[in-house]
Amino acid sequence: MRLESFLAQFRRSNEWTLLLALWSCFAGWVEKSALAHTTSISYSEIRILEKEVGVRLRLNLYELNFITPMDRNSDRFLSAQEVEDGFSSFAPQLFNNFQIKGQGEFGRPSLDTWNFTADTGEIECFLTYSFSQVLEDVRFKVTLHNITDSGHLDLALLQYDGQQEQRFFNLENSEAGLEVHRGWMSYLRLGTRFLALGGKRILTGYDYLAFLIGLFLVGNTSSNQLKAAGAFVSSQALTFLIGALDIAALPSKFVGSAIALSVAYIAVENLLLKEIANRWLVAGFFGLVYGFSSSTIVREWGIPRKDRLASLLTFNLGAILAVGIVAGLMSLAFFYLSRFHWQKKVTTWTSLILMCFGFYWFIQRTF
């Protein structure tokens, strides 16, 4: 019995020893992996002007993977003379891995000047990228990890129109875009973009569409449908601006649940009530909730303060046009179906389906 007990303890101790050994190896691998991605960093200041972009780039030459040929005496130390002699091979590598594109055109790079600090190995380069057109849409492709190591990180400070913005570039995030708004044409482009986004928010939001279909499904007159649509877009626009301008907000979970409940409610009303006289009141009430929902999305976009009001107004206009499109299509569909005796069945089954979806979304978003 003692022998069996001893063997059992020995086996358990071996299992623990093996587990500890595996854990040590794993922890060591994780530590090395983490450290391998924190050593290579460069810094860039990017200033966007009308037809050119100026770049001040600082990086350590000892981090470059082609530095060995520059160290001619193989003393593992770069002198100012060695850097000057080998700079002609370094500059093309720099231009190929720091590209700027504006209005669909790659900027023509030129090296204005550079400074090298032998004690630290840091080089500071001043670059200029020239363009033939006024810059409004600027794209960056920074792949310095190709000439350093896969964990290289470039910390960038963008300066344009009196504003500053922080960006970073690495292996997973090597490309970025920036819109610089200049003149009335740029504001027109911005307005068109947000007009489309407002319409898309309504026409591609399944819960929005479900509510609007239920709202206009039951046999209302054209005037009643117009009143309901007007009440919905007015209340939605009000709370949208309140939320987007950070005046007030509702918890996102509450808003999502309320929207789901609105779909279920409007469907139940269609099924139970024979005549619906004040549908515009229901549309206006739930429109308040839908406005807060849209404002949450827009706040996450981080619209520049100087463009915010115009962007929000055009976004709202796009949403209003989309609601008008849905109301118009539903009126045409109702007019067509009213000629058939089975129109009532279509209305009933559609309301049942909307009710099921509404309650399902409510349970999903609430619990």
N, C-alpha and C positions, 0 to 999 in steps of 0.2 A: 504493500500500500504506500509505503514511504517512497519507494522507487517510482511508482506511477505518479504520485503527487509532485515529486521533483521534476519528472519529465514534463508534466503539464505546465508547471511554472516556467520551465526552461523554454517551452514552445511559446508561451505568452510573452516572455521577455524578448525572445527573438522577433516576434511580431512587432512589439513596440520599438525595438531597435531599428527594424527595417522601416517602419513608419517615420521615425525621427530622422533617419538618413534621407529618405525621400523628401520629407518636408524641408530639410536643410538645403538639399540640392535645388528644390523648387524656389525657396526663398532667395537663395543666392542668384538664381537665374533671373528672378523678377527684379532684384536690386540692380544687377548688371544691365538689364534691359532698360530700366528707368534711367540709370545714369548715362546710358549711351545716347539718350535723346535730350540731354540738358547742357551739352558742352559747346555747341556751335551756334553762335548768335551774331547777327549783323543788324545794323540800324540804318534806316533810310528816312530822309525828309524829302517829300515830293511836293513841289509847288507847281500848281497848274495855272498857267497864264492863258492869254487869248489864243496864240498859235504856237506855243511851245510849253514844254514841261521841264523844269529844272529839278535835278536829283542830287542830293548830297548823301553819299553812301559811305558808311564806315564798316569795315570788316577786318578780321585778323588774317594776315597772309599765311600764317602757319596752319590754318584750318583748310587751306586749299589742297586738293588731291593731286595737283600737278606742280607742286612747289619745288620738288627735288631738283629739276634742271636749273632753276634760278639760283640755287645754292652752289655756285661753281667750285668753291674750294672745299665743299663737303664738310664744313665745320658745324653744320646744324644751326647756323646763325646767319640771318640775312642782313647784309649791310645796305646802306642807302645806294651805293654804287651798283651792287648786284640787282637790286630792285629796278633801278633805272635802266640797266642794260637788258633786263628781262621783261620790261613792261610791255614791249610790243607783242609778246606772246600772251600776256595776261589780259590786255584790253579787249580783244575779240571774244574771249571766253566770257568776259563780263557783259558785253553787249548782247551776246546770244542768250544769256540767262537772266537778263533784266530788260524785258521788252514792253513797250507802251504803244497802244493802238488808239487812234482817235478818228472818229468819223469813218471807220473802216480802213484807215490808212496807218501803216506802221510808221512811227516816228523815226526820223533820221538822227541817229545818235552821234554825239561828238563829245570828246573829253576836253573840258576846259582847263582843268588843272588837277593836280593831286599832291598829297603830302604823305610822307611815310615816317613813322616813329620807330626807330630801330629797337629801342628798349622794350617796347611792347609788341612789336610786329604788326601794329595797326596801320592800315592805309585808309586815307580819306580821299574820295574821288568826287569831283564836281562834274556832273554830266548834264548835257542839254539835248532834248529830243525836239526836233523841229517838225512842224506840220504845215500843209498848204491851206488848210481850212480852219475856221474858228472852232475851238474845241467845245463840244457840248456832251458828247458821249465818249468817255475815256475808259479804256480797258487795260488792265495790267496783267502781265504774265511773268512772275518772278520764280525762277527755278534755280536759285543759288545752291540748292541741295545737290544739284548735278555736279557742281565743282567743289563741294565741301564734303558733307556726308548726309545720309538720308534723314537724319534728325535735325538738320539745320533749320533755324527759325529767323526770319527777318521781321523785325518790328518796325512798322512804317507809320509815319505821321503825314497825312494828306492835308495840304493847305490850298484852299480855293475860295474865291469870293468872300474873303474875310472870315472864313470858317476853318475849323480844324477837325480832323477825324482820324481816329486810330484804326489801323488795320494790321494784320499779320499774315505772312506768307510762309508756308512750309510744304512738305511733300503732299499732304492731303488737301491743302488749301492754297494752291499756287496761282489761281486766277481770281480776279475781282473786277467789278465794273463800277463806274461812278457817272452819274448824270450831273452835268454842270449847266444850270439854266441861265441863258443869256437872251435878253430881248423878248419881244412879244411872241415870236415864233416858238420859242422854247416853252412859254406859258401855254400856248395853244396845244403843243404836243403833250404837255403835262395834263392839261384839262381833258384832252381826248383819251389819254390813258386811264384817268380816273373815271371818266364817263363809262368806258368799257368795263372797268372793274366793278362799278356799281351795278351795272346790268348783269354782269356775270354772277355777282353775289346772289341775286334773286333767281336767275334762270338755272343756275347749277346747284342751288341749295335745295336738297330734296325736302327738307322740312318746310322751307319757305313755299315751295311749289305745292306741297300737300295742303298747307293751310289755305293758299289762294284758290286752289281747285275746289276745296270744300266751301270756301267763302262764296264763290260765284256759281256753285253747282245747282243750287235749288232755284226754281223758277221765279226769279226776281225780274222786275221790269228794268229797262235800260237805265232809267233815272235812279232806281235803287242801287243798281250795280255801280253806277257812277258815284253815288254818295258813299257807298262802302269803300270803293277804291280811294276816293279822296280822303276819307277819314283815316284809312290805313296809312297812306303815304305821308299825311300831315303829322300824325302822331309819331310815326317811325322816324321822320326827319327831325322832329323836335328832340327826342331822346338820343338819336344818333349824334347830333351836334353837342348835346350836353355831355355825353360820354366821351366823344372824341376830343373835346376841348378840356377834358379832365375836370369838369365842373362837378360831376357826380357819376357814380358807377354802381352796378349791382353785381353780386357774386356770380361768376360764370356758371357754376353748377345750378344755381337757382334759375338763371336765364334759360339754360338748356332744358331744364325740367319744365319750365313754364311754356316754352315753345312747343314741346311735345304734348303737353296738356291742351294747348290751344287747338292742335290738330284733332285730338280726340273730342274736345268739346264741340267744335264746329260740326263734326260728323254726327255726333249724338243729337245735336240740335236739328240737323237735316232730317234725321230719322224720326224724331218724336214730334216735332212741331209741324202742323199743317200750313200755317201761315207765319212768316217771319217778317214783321213790319220794321223793326229797328235793328237790322243787321249792321248798320253803320256804327252803332254804339259798340257792338262786339268787335268789329274791325278796328275801331279807334283804340279800344282798350288794349287789345293784343298787339297792336302796332307799336305801342310804347315799349313792350318787351322786345320786339324784334329790332327796334332801334338800338337798344343797349347791346344786343348781340353783335350787330355790325360794327359798332364803335369799338368793341373789344378787339376785333380783327385789325381795324385800321390803326389803333394805338400801337400795336405790335410792329407795324411797318416803320415807325420812327420817321414820319414825314417832317422835313425841315420846317422850323417855325414860320419862316417868311412865306412858305408855299402852303401852309396848312389850311387856311380858310378857303382859298380857291380850290384846293384839292378836295376838301370835304363837300363843298357845294356842288362840284361837278360829279362827285361820287353819288351824292344824293339824287341829282338829276338823272343819272344813269339808272338808279334803283326805281325812280318814279316811272321812267319810260318802260322798264321791264315789267312793272306791275300793270301798266296800261296795255302792254302786249298780251299778258296772260288774261286780263279781263276781256280784251277784244276777242281772243281766240275762244274763250269760254262762252262768250255771247254768241259767236258764230256756231259753235258746237251745239249749244242749247237750241238755237233757232232751227238748226237742221234736224236734231233729234225730236223736236216737238211735233214733227209731222208723223211720227210713228207711235203706235200704241204701246210699244215696249220701252218707251222713254223713261217711264217711272221705274222700271226694273233696273235700268242702267244707273239711274240716280241712287237707288237704294243700295245696290251692290257696291257702287263706288264709295258711298258713305260708310258702308260696313268695312270695306278694306281700309279706308282712311282711319276709322275708329280703331281697328286692330293695330295698325302701325303706330298711331298716336299713343295708345296705352303701352305698347311694347317699348317705344322710345322713352316714355315717361319712367317706366320701371328700370330700364337700362341706365338712364342718366341720374336717377334719384338714389338707387340702392347699390 
